[in-house]
Amino acid sequence: ERQISRSARGKIIVSALADPVAYWQQATLEQKRDVIRLVMPEITVIRAKSLPEYPQRWDDRRIVITPLGA
């Protein structure tokens, strides 16, 4: 199972690296999620200190991404 999983992931990585734009355009949502999981294995959303009045705005500074190999 592990070997099959690794070979499937390898194919995804090779396809995505060969032509990222073409891969992304034709990839399913699950395939896109797999690429994100492989490249960014740890994504943390930091808790908001306080919520401003409505409408609440998203602040991308709350995201901390640990890239593969870091």
C-alpha positions as CSV (number, residue, x, y, z in Angstrom):
1,E,0.0,0.0,0.0
2,R,2.8,2.4,0.9
3,Q,4.7,1.7,-2.3
4,I,1.5,2.2,-4.4
5,S,0.8,5.5,-2.5
6,R,4.4,6.7,-3.2
7,S,4.3,5.9,-6.9
8,A,0.9,7.6,-7.2
9,R,2.3,10.7,-5.5
10,G,5.4,10.6,-7.7
11,K,3.2,10.6,-10.8
12,I,1.3,13.6,-9.4
13,I,4.5,15.5,-8.7
14,V,6.1,14.7,-12.1
15,S,2.9,15.8,-13.9
16,A,2.6,19.0,-11.9
17,L,6.3,19.9,-12.3
18,A,6.3,19.2,-16.1
19,D,3.6,21.8,-16.8
20,P,2.1,23.3,-13.6
21,V,-0.4,25.5,-15.4
22,A,-1.8,22.7,-17.6
23,Y,-1.8,20.3,-14.7
24,W,-3.7,22.7,-12.5
25,Q,-6.3,23.5,-15.1
26,Q,-7.2,19.9,-15.8
27,A,-6.8,18.6,-12.2
28,T,-9.7,17.6,-10.1
29,L,-10.2,19.3,-6.7
30,E,-8.9,16.2,-4.9
31,Q,-5.8,16.2,-7.2
32,K,-5.2,19.8,-6.4
33,R,-5.5,19.1,-2.7
34,D,-3.0,16.2,-3.0
35,V,-0.5,18.6,-4.5
36,I,-1.0,21.2,-1.8
37,R,-0.6,18.4,0.9
38,L,2.6,17.2,-0.7
39,V,4.2,20.6,-1.1
40,M,2.9,22.2,2.1
41,P,2.5,19.4,4.6
42,E,1.8,21.8,7.5
43,I,-0.5,24.8,7.2
44,T,-1.5,26.6,10.4
45,V,-4.1,29.3,10.8
46,I,-3.4,31.5,13.8
47,R,-6.3,32.3,16.0
48,A,-7.7,35.8,15.4
49,K,-7.0,38.2,18.4
50,S,-10.4,39.8,18.0
51,L,-13.1,39.9,15.4
52,P,-13.8,43.3,13.9
53,E,-17.3,44.5,13.4
54,Y,-19.3,43.0,10.6
55,P,-18.4,42.3,7.8
56,Q,-15.4,40.3,9.1
57,R,-12.4,40.4,6.9
58,W,-9.9,37.6,6.2
59,D,-6.3,38.4,7.1
60,D,-3.8,36.2,5.2
61,R,-1.1,37.1,7.7
62,R,-2.7,34.6,10.0
63,I,-1.6,31.7,7.8
64,V,1.8,30.0,8.5
65,I,2.9,27.5,5.9
66,T,5.8,25.1,6.5
67,P,7.0,24.0,3.1
68,L,8.3,20.5,2.3
69,G,11.8,20.0,3.6
70,A,11.8,22.9,6.0
